[in-house]
Amino acid sequence: MLVEDNNFGRSLPVRDAIWPDESGNGYALRMVGINSLRYSELAELVSSLGHCYLANGAAPFIAYLFGAQTTMVRRAIPEQFVSKGKRQIHFMGQVLMRTYLVRHTRPQLCPVCMQEKKYAKALWDLSLVTACTLHDVQLIDRCASCARSISWRRPSLFLCICGVEFTENMTQKASPLEIWFNQCLENKLIPGTGFPKNDVSVGAVFNSLSLDISMRLVRSLGLYCVLSDGKAVPGKVTRILSTTEMRRVVELGVARCLCLNSGEQGVYGPAWDLRGLVEDAEYEDLRRLRQLFSLAQLVESGKAWVLDPQQVLDFDGIADE
């Protein structure tokens, strides 16, 4: 047992591989439970006693203990790094240019998947993912029994810290638009999972955009719906939103993208960090963004950027297709 081997001089009795689409922290918690251990014991040895999640640096140790490939565990745990003075994240083979695109310290889950699949998906670690694409229900990030935020530091993968099983939480149906966008993100994070089956005539909007730009675009356009005072203050707009808050952001942001793509009017207004999005975008993303914003320019307005339909956005000479 772990408590008898403080130096982890041997592997644990029960070992298993990590699923290709499994969260790294979820894998560690799953294996801790299988081996009748406590998350705090693992955290004390690989991170610190008070850690509520396991950092990427712990991946080799976790892989050795539980029998997974180190590369598979490492890619499934978000890793922060600094490039050109900006803090970014490696996750599941992707590079995300904003740390608030990943909620690795604030897990969310699908109660139905907890019952059927028995593991936590890496997809749920993305901050703009709000629905289960398998069961078409909303994800939860709070226990319905005690109202506490869900944490990795809990008795088991399936239990809240209050002792109630997450499978007892009632599920709510997710909206078609929400499900569709979540399917888009899943296909980008884990290629081969299948592009959205729903007949939504907006595939071209996100089909050629990267995961990073897709999430940032929707978040930029939809963010103002959760700001009660209508003001974009950096401390507020860069925080990790709750699943409920992000659900509103996703629905409004995707809707505005669709309107822009179809050339509809009345969708222009405040948006956060669109200029930064354009500056970070690679060539293929720039080409698609130029199509999307062909009638708009980003105009600085206070601490936000506003889409102005009367002007044309400058994309540094990126040509039309």
C-alpha positions in Angstrom: 0.0 0.0 0.0 1.0 3.6 -0.6 1.1 4.4 3.2 3.7 1.6 3.6 5.9 2.7 0.7 6.5 6.4 1.1 9.3 6.4 -1.6 7.2 4.6 -4.2 9.9 2.0 -4.6 7.6 -0.3 -6.5 4.5 0.0 -8.8 1.1 -0.3 -7.3 -0.9 -3.5 -7.3 -3.6 -2.5 -9.9 -2.4 -0.9 -13.1 -4.2 0.3 -16.2 -3.5 2.4 -19.3 -4.9 5.9 -19.8 -7.7 6.2 -22.3 -6.7 8.2 -25.4 -9.4 10.8 -24.5 -9.0 10.7 -20.8 -8.0 13.6 -18.5 -4.6 13.2 -16.9 -5.8 14.3 -13.5 -8.9 12.2 -14.0 -6.7 9.2 -14.7 -4.7 9.7 -11.6 -7.9 10.0 -9.5 -9.4 6.9 -11.1 -6.3 4.9 -10.3 -6.0 6.2 -6.8 -9.6 5.0 -6.2 -8.9 1.6 -7.8 -5.9 1.1 -5.5 -7.9 2.2 -2.4 -5.6 5.2 -1.8 -6.2 8.9 -1.1 -5.6 11.7 -3.6 -3.9 13.7 -0.9 -1.3 11.0 -0.5 -0.4 11.1 -4.2 -0.5 14.9 -4.2 1.9 15.1 -1.2 4.5 13.0 -3.0 4.3 14.3 -6.6 3.2 18.0 -6.0 2.5 19.1 -2.4 0.1 18.2 0.3 -2.3 21.0 -0.3 -2.4 20.7 -4.1 -5.9 20.4 -5.6 -4.6 19.1 -8.9 -1.5 17.4 -10.3 0.9 19.4 -12.4 2.3 18.2 -15.7 5.7 17.6 -14.1 4.2 14.7 -12.2 3.3 12.8 -15.4 6.3 10.4 -15.5 5.8 9.4 -11.8 2.0 8.9 -12.3 2.7 6.8 -15.5 5.2 4.6 -13.6 2.9 4.0 -10.7 -0.2 3.2 -12.6 1.1 1.5 -15.7 0.5 4.1 -18.4 2.8 5.5 -21.1 4.5 8.6 -19.9 3.8 10.5 -23.2 0.1 9.7 -23.0 -0.2 11.0 -19.4 2.0 14.1 -20.1 -0.2 15.2 -23.0 -3.4 14.7 -21.0 -2.2 17.1 -18.2 -2.2 20.8 -19.1 1.4 22.2 -19.2 2.0 25.9 -18.9 5.0 27.5 -20.6 6.1 31.0 -21.7 6.7 31.9 -25.3 7.6 35.4 -26.4 6.7 36.7 -23.0 3.2 35.1 -23.1 2.0 32.3 -20.9 0.5 29.5 -23.0 -0.6 25.9 -22.5 0.2 22.6 -24.1 -2.7 20.1 -23.9 -3.5 17.0 -25.8 -1.0 17.9 -28.5 -2.5 21.4 -28.9 -1.1 24.8 -28.1 -3.6 27.2 -26.5 -2.5 30.8 -26.4 -4.6 31.8 -23.3 -4.4 30.0 -20.0 -8.1 30.6 -19.3 -9.1 28.3 -22.1 -8.3 25.3 -19.8 -9.9 24.7 -16.4 -7.5 22.1 -15.1 -8.0 23.3 -11.5 -11.8 23.4 -11.7 -13.1 20.1 -13.1 -16.5 19.5 -14.6 -18.2 16.3 -15.6 -21.2 14.5 -17.1 -23.0 12.4 -14.5 -24.1 9.9 -17.1 -20.6 9.3 -18.4 -19.5 8.8 -14.8 -21.9 5.9 -14.6 -21.3 4.4 -18.0 -17.7 5.3 -19.0 -16.1 5.3 -15.6 -13.5 7.9 -16.5 -13.2 11.7 -16.9 -12.7 13.0 -20.4 -9.9 15.4 -21.3 -12.5 17.4 -23.4 -14.1 18.5 -20.1 -10.9 20.3 -19.2 -11.5 22.9 -21.9 -13.3 26.0 -20.5 -15.6 26.4 -23.4 -16.9 22.8 -23.2 -20.2 22.9 -21.4 -22.1 19.8 -22.7 -21.6 16.0 -23.0 -21.5 15.3 -26.8 -22.4 11.6 -26.1 -25.5 12.1 -24.0 -26.5 15.7 -25.1 -26.7 16.9 -21.5 -25.2 19.9 -19.7 -22.0 19.3 -17.7 -21.9 20.2 -14.0 -19.1 21.8 -12.0 -21.0 21.8 -8.7 -22.5 19.1 -6.5 -26.3 19.3 -6.4 -26.3 18.0 -2.9 -23.8 20.3 -1.1 -23.5 23.1 -3.8 -19.7 22.9 -3.5 -17.5 23.3 -6.6 -16.2 19.9 -7.9 -12.5 19.4 -7.2 -9.9 16.8 -8.2 -9.2 16.5 -4.5 -12.1 14.3 -3.5 -12.8 10.8 -2.2 -13.0 9.1 -5.6 -13.7 9.9 -9.2 -17.4 9.3 -8.6 -17.9 10.9 -5.2 -18.2 14.5 -4.2 -16.3 15.6 -1.0 -19.6 15.4 0.8 -19.9 11.7 -0.1 -22.7 11.9 -2.6 -22.3 10.1 -5.9 -22.2 12.4 -8.9 -24.5 9.9 -10.7 -27.3 11.1 -8.4 -27.1 14.6 -9.9 -30.0 15.3 -12.2 -29.0 16.1 -15.8 -30.5 18.9 -18.0 -30.7 18.8 -21.8 -28.2 20.9 -23.6 -29.2 23.2 -26.4 -28.6 22.0 -30.0 -26.3 24.9 -30.7 -24.3 24.1 -27.5 -24.0 20.5 -28.4 -23.0 21.3 -32.0 -20.2 23.6 -30.9 -19.0 21.1 -28.3 -18.8 18.5 -31.0 -16.7 20.8 -33.1 -14.2 21.3 -30.2 -14.1 17.6 -29.5 -13.2 16.9 -33.1 -10.4 19.5 -33.0 -9.0 18.3 -29.6 -9.2 14.6 -30.5 -9.2 14.2 -34.3 -11.2 11.3 -35.6 -14.1 11.6 -33.1 -16.3 12.7 -36.0 -17.5 16.1 -37.1 -21.0 17.2 -35.9 -23.8 15.0 -37.3 -26.5 17.6 -36.7 -27.6 19.5 -39.8 -26.4 22.9 -38.8 -25.4 25.0 -41.9 -22.4 26.6 -40.2 -19.7 24.0 -40.6 -17.6 26.4 -42.6 -17.3 28.8 -39.7 -15.2 26.5 -37.5 -14.2 23.8 -39.9 -10.9 25.4 -40.9 -10.2 27.2 -37.6 -7.7 25.9 -35.0 -8.9 24.8 -31.6 -7.3 27.9 -30.0 -8.8 30.4 -32.4 -12.3 28.7 -32.4 -12.6 29.0 -28.6 -11.2 32.5 -28.4 -13.5 33.7 -31.2 -16.6 32.4 -29.5 -15.5 33.6 -26.1 -14.6 37.1 -27.4 -18.0 37.5 -29.1 -20.1 36.1 -26.3 -18.3 37.3 -23.1 -20.3 40.4 -22.5 -23.5 38.5 -21.7 -22.1 37.5 -18.3 -20.9 41.0 -17.4 -23.8 42.6 -15.5 -22.4 46.1 -15.7 -21.5 45.7 -19.4 -17.8 46.7 -18.8 -14.9 44.5 -19.7 -12.4 44.7 -16.8 -9.3 42.5 -17.4 -9.6 40.7 -14.0 -13.2 39.7 -14.9 -12.8 38.7 -18.5 -9.7 36.6 -18.0 -11.0 34.5 -15.1 -12.2 30.9 -15.5 -15.9 31.1 -15.8 -18.3 28.6 -14.2 -20.0 26.1 -16.4 -23.3 28.0 -16.1 -21.6 31.3 -17.0 -19.8 29.8 -20.0 -22.9 28.2 -21.3 -24.4 31.7 -21.9 -21.1 32.8 -23.4 -21.0 29.9 -25.8 -24.6 30.2 -27.0 -24.4 33.9 -27.7 -20.9 33.7 -29.1 -21.7 30.9 -31.5 -24.9 32.7 -32.6 -23.0 35.9 -33.4 -20.5 33.9 -35.4 -23.2 32.4 -37.4 -24.8 35.8 -38.1 -21.5 37.2 -39.2 -20.9 34.2 -41.5 -24.3 34.7 -43.1 -23.8 38.5 -43.5 -26.7 39.4 -41.2 -26.8 42.8 -39.6 -27.4 43.7 -36.0 -24.7 41.4 -34.6 -22.0 44.0 -34.2 -21.0 45.2 -30.8 -18.4 44.8 -28.0 -16.1 41.9 -28.1 -13.1 41.1 -25.9 -9.5 40.6 -27.3 -10.4 40.1 -30.9 -7.3 42.2 -31.9 -5.1 39.8 -29.9 -6.8 36.9 -31.6 -6.0 38.2 -35.0 -2.4 39.0 -34.0 -1.9 35.4 -32.7 -3.6 33.6 -35.7 -1.6 31.6 -38.2 -2.1 31.9 -41.9 -5.0 29.5 -42.3 -6.8 31.0 -39.3 -6.2 34.5 -40.7 -7.7 33.6 -44.1 -10.8 32.2 -42.5 -11.2 35.2 -40.1 -10.8 37.5 -43.0 -13.8 35.9 -44.6 -15.8 36.0 -41.4 -15.1 39.7 -40.8 -15.1 40.8 -44.4 -17.5 43.7 -43.5 -16.1 44.6 -40.1 -13.2 46.3 -38.5 -12.0 46.1 -34.9 -12.4 49.5 -33.4 -10.9 50.3 -30.0 -13.6 51.4 -27.5 -12.4 51.7 -23.9 -11.0 48.3 -22.9 -12.8 46.4 -25.6 -12.9 46.0 -29.3 -16.1 46.7 -31.2 -17.1 45.3 -34.6 -17.9 48.2 -36.9 -19.7 47.1 -40.1 -18.9 50.3 -41.9 -15.2 49.6 -42.2 -13.0 46.8 -43.5 -10.7 44.8 -41.2 -7.0 44.9 -42.0 -5.5 41.4 -42.2 -2.1 42.5 -43.3 -2.6 41.7 -47.0 -4.1 38.2 -46.5 -5.8 37.7 -49.9 -9.3 36.4 -50.6 -9.5 32.7 -51.7 
